[in-house]
Structures are given as C-alpha cells and as structure tokens.
Amino acid sequence: MAEIINLKQVRKARERAAKEAQATENRVVFGRPKAAKTREEARKSLETARHEGHRLKTPDGEA
C-alpha cells in the first residue's frame, strides 16, 4: 500500500532546507572579519599588479 504524505509538510520542509542552504552560503560570504576581507583584497591587488607587470605590450598598443 502507498505511504500517505502531507504535501504541506513536505513543501515546508523543502523551503526550510532551501533557506538553510542560503544561510550557509551567506555565512561564508558575509561572515568573515574585516581584517580577513582587507587581507584578501590586498592579496588580489598584488597578484593583479604582478600579472600586469609581466606584460610585453600595453593593451592600447604602446611599447
């Protein structure tokens, strides 16, 4: 015999799981301290500067 399920409970459980997944993602994105954010930003700018420093020509065609 088939199992009887309450569709309202299933829908609410699915929505709760989606909200929890979004909350977990937000914790990763927004849950870092300011020092960690600035350190990451400085690291990215340094990497970009190093990468651009190895160019043979500038993008506008100058030597």
C-alpha positions as CSV (number, residue, x, y, z in Angstrom):
1,M,0.0,0.0,0.0
2,A,1.2,3.5,-0.7
3,E,2.5,5.7,2.0
4,I,0.3,8.7,2.8
5,I,2.3,12.0,2.9
6,N,1.2,15.5,3.9
7,L,2.1,17.8,1.0
8,K,2.0,20.9,3.1
9,Q,4.7,19.4,5.5
10,V,6.8,18.3,2.5
11,R,6.6,21.8,1.0
12,K,7.5,23.5,4.2
13,A,10.5,21.1,4.8
14,R,11.8,21.8,1.3
15,E,11.5,25.5,1.9
16,R,13.3,25.2,5.2
17,A,16.1,23.3,3.6
18,A,16.5,25.9,0.9
19,K,16.6,28.7,3.4
20,E,19.2,26.9,5.5
21,A,21.3,26.4,2.3
22,Q,21.1,30.1,1.6
23,A,22.0,30.9,5.2
24,T,25.1,28.7,5.0
25,E,26.2,30.4,1.8
26,N,25.7,33.8,3.4
27,R,27.7,32.8,6.4
28,V,30.6,32.0,4.1
29,V,30.3,35.2,2.1
30,F,29.5,37.8,4.9
31,G,30.8,36.1,8.0
32,R,34.5,37.0,7.6
33,P,36.1,39.6,9.8
34,K,37.2,42.9,8.3
35,A,40.9,42.0,8.6
36,A,40.4,38.9,6.6
37,K,38.5,40.8,3.9
38,T,41.2,43.5,3.6
39,R,43.9,40.9,3.6
40,E,42.2,39.0,0.7
41,E,41.7,42.3,-1.2
42,A,45.3,43.3,-0.8
43,R,46.4,39.8,-2.0
44,K,44.3,40.0,-5.1
45,S,45.5,43.5,-5.9
46,L,49.1,42.4,-5.5
47,E,48.5,39.4,-7.8
48,T,46.9,41.6,-10.4
49,A,49.8,44.1,-10.3
50,R,52.4,41.2,-10.6
51,H,50.5,39.7,-13.5
52,E,50.1,43.1,-15.3
53,G,53.8,43.8,-14.7
54,H,54.8,40.9,-16.9
55,R,53.1,42.2,-20.0
56,L,55.2,42.8,-23.0
57,K,52.9,45.4,-24.5
58,T,50.3,47.6,-23.0
59,P,46.7,47.0,-24.1
60,D,46.5,50.3,-26.1
61,G,49.5,49.3,-28.3
62,E,52.2,51.4,-26.8
63,A,55.7,49.9,-26.1
